[in-house]
Amino acid sequence: MSSRPKSSTGLVDAANGQPVFVHADTGKHYVRKAGWPHFWGRALDALVVMVASGILMAVLNSLVQNLALGSLSLALLSSNGLFVAALAAIWFLVVFAYGMVAGTAGSLGDAAAGMRSVRIADGTTSGAWLGGWRAVCWSFAPLYYVVVFASALGGGGGDTFEAKFTAVDLRSGLSEGAAPVRDPRAAAAERAAADEHDQLPRLYGNPNARG
C-alpha cells in the first residue's frame, strides 16, 4: 500500500484552508504543516544540534588542553585522528539523542512551529530508536535542507527524503476539534460539470430520441 498523502478527500481545514489528508491505515484525517513554518521549525532543530554540539566540543577541548582528563588528554593531544574521532562521537551522540527526543516527545522545532513528524500510513511517531537514526541520516545530507527550503517555496510539507513521514499541523482547526469543510474549489468544479451536463441534449432516457 502506498504511503503517499491522499488528497482525494475533497476537504479543507476550516481554520487555515489547507487540504485535508487521511491516514490510510486508520482513516483519521490530518492537515500537513507546510511552507515557511515547517522550514523554520527544521532550521531551529539544526541550530539546536549545532549549538549543543559546539558547546560540548569546546568543553572537551578545554579539558584536553588543561590535561584535566589525565592520560586521555595526553592521548588526544598526541593524536589528531583520535581527537577528531572524539569530536565526531560527540556530534553523533548529540544528533542521535536529539532525534530520540524528536521521535517520541517532539523536537524544539516541532514545538515552535506547532507540528509533529508522523507516519503517513497511520499517524504514529517514529519512536526513539528510529527517530535517532533518522536524525543522523538528516545530518549526513545537507541536501535535505535544500529540499526543505524548496518545499517551503512551493508550500509543501514533506518531512524527509522518504515518502513515509510528514509533518502534521497541530495548530490547524482539525487538530483543535473543528470539522473539515468541503473544498470550495472542488465544489465549484462539480457545479460547473453539472451545469455543463445539464446543457447537453437530453438523449438518454428519451424513447423518441434518435441517434
ABEGO torsion letter per residue (X at the ends): XBABBBAAAGBBBAAAGBBBBBBAAAGBBBBBBBEAAAAAAAAAAAAAAAAAAAAAAAAAAAAAAAGAAEAAAAAAAABAAAAAAAAAAAAAAAAAAAAAAAAAAEBAAAAAAGBBBBBAAAGBBAEAAAAAAAAAAAAABAAAAAAAAAAAAAGBABABABAABBBBBAABAAAAGBBBBBBAAAAAAAAAAAAAAAABBBABGBAABBX
